[in-house]
Amino acid sequence: MLQIVLWALGTGFVTGAVWFAIVSFRRHPTASSEPPGLPPSHQTDANTLEDVSRRLVELEERVDASEYLLKRDKIAQPRRPPS
C-alpha cells in the first residue's frame, strides 16, 4: 500500500513540475533581439523551396497519370496469337 502512495506522490510531483515549467516558459519566453519569423533572405529561400516543392508534386502527379495510362493501354490491347 505504501508503494502505491509513494508512486502516486512521485507521479504527481513530476507532472506538477512539468506543468510549472510549461507555464513559466510561456510567461517568460527567452529574450531574443530578432523578431519572430525568418530573416528576409531566408524567407526568400523558403518561398523558393515552396515553389520547387509544388512543382515537384505536380510532376509526380503527371508521372503517375502517365504510368496509369500506359498500364491501362497495355492491359486493354488484346494479345495476338503468334503467326
N, C-alpha and C positions, 0 to 999 in steps of 0.2 A: 504494500500500500504506500509506503514511504517513497518507493521508487517512482510510482505514478505521480505523486505530488511533486517530487523533485523534477521529473520530466516536464510536467505542466508549467512549473515556475521557470525552468530554463527556456522552454519554448516561448513563453510569454515575454521573457526578458529579451530574447533575440528578436522577436517580432517587434516589440516596442522600440528597440534600438534602431532597427531598420526604418521604421516609420518616422522616428525622430530625425534620422539622417535625411530622409526624403524631404520632410517638411522644412528642416533648416536649410537645406540646399536650395529649395525653391524660394525661400525668403531672402537668402543672401547668395545670389549667383556670383560666380567668380568675376572679379573685376577684369575687364578687357578694354583696351584702348580702341579696338576696332569695333565698328557696329556689326550687328549680326548679319549674316549673309556672306556672299563671296565678294572678293575684290573685283573690280571691273574686268581685269584681264582674265581672271578665272571664270567670270560669268560668260565672257565671250567663248571661252573654251567649252564651257558646259553647254551653251547653245549649239555650238558646232557639233558636239558629241550627240546631242539630242537629234539634230538633223540627220547625222550619219546613221544613228540607230533607227530612225523612222524609215530611211531609205533601205536599210538592210531588211527590215521587216517586210517592206513592200516587195523586195526582190525574192525573199524566201517564199512569200505567198505566190508570186509568179512562177517560181520553180516548182512549187507543189502543184499548182494548177497545170503546168505543162506536163509534169510526170503523170498526173491523173489522166490527162487527155491522151497521152501516148499509151498508157496502160489500157485505157478504155478502147482505143482504136485497135490495139494488138489483140485484145480479147474478142472484139467484135468481128474481126476478119476470120472468115471460115478457112480452115486449112484445106488445101487442095491435095488430092491424092497424088503421090509421085507418078510421073509418066514413064 
